[in-house]
Amino acid sequence: MADITKEISPLPDRTPEPVFSKDELVFTDEEKARLARYKAQYPTPEGAVMRGLWLAQEKFGFLPPEVIRLVADELGIAYAQAYGVATFYTQYYKKKMGRYVLDVCTCFSCQLCGGYDMLHYLEEKLGIHKGETTEDGLFTIQEVECLGACGSAPMLQVTNGPYVHNLTTEKLDALIDSLREGRMPPFVSVTLPQDEQELDGNRRSDAEATEAYVTPPVSETVK
């Protein structure tokens, strides 16, 4: 038998013991009305699956199989379709997460600019590996694909919310301290040099803070 040199990731159990009871596993009339409005906006019910899953995640906190099935049944689509969408995107949580989910991008641009350096620093700082949650339930670390902020790599996202750009170990230290105090980072607009010079920033009107473009670093672990 050939030697196996790579770790084998087990397939997820598609029918685990339910997390929520049948009494808990219901949508309110208002939530059902919202799902009906989502369906009406698309040519077929499948088009509403992402918004339906998002509504369910906001309600239940995460998406175990029974919650995914609840969404599928309410939309009138196959469970496999809803399951495929929920398991494809890291923004949908398939297990209970910490209060703050730190999604560290390690896609190509961030990888070259130190994404793995930042990921490993967080793992050491919090004493957990990616995919794990701290014992106090405060932090979960995830390694994720591109979040669309390549120009400010390396970067991360906090609980499907604000981005933290141009990461350094000092920025991560400050972020963790702020989150421990219950303070989420602001929405930051990162501007390019030509925007500052020619367009007076060209930043969104709802930006809570701004950062100027900086030359990205070079990863210590990818040469």
Secondary structure as UniProt FT lines:
FT   TURN            22..24
FT   HELIX           29..40
FT   HELIX           45..48
FT   HELIX           49..60
FT   HELIX           65..75
FT   HELIX           79..88
FT   TURN            90..91
FT   STRAND          100..105
FT   HELIX           108..112
FT   TURN            113..114
FT   HELIX           115..126
FT   TURN            130..131
FT   TURN            135..136
FT   STRAND          139..144
FT   HELIX           150..152
FT   STRAND          156..158
FT   TURN            159..160
FT   STRAND          163..164
FT   HELIX           169..180
FT   TURN            181..182
FT   STRAND          188..191
FT   HELIX           193..198
FT   TURN            200..201
FT   TURN            205..206
FT   STRAND          209..212
//
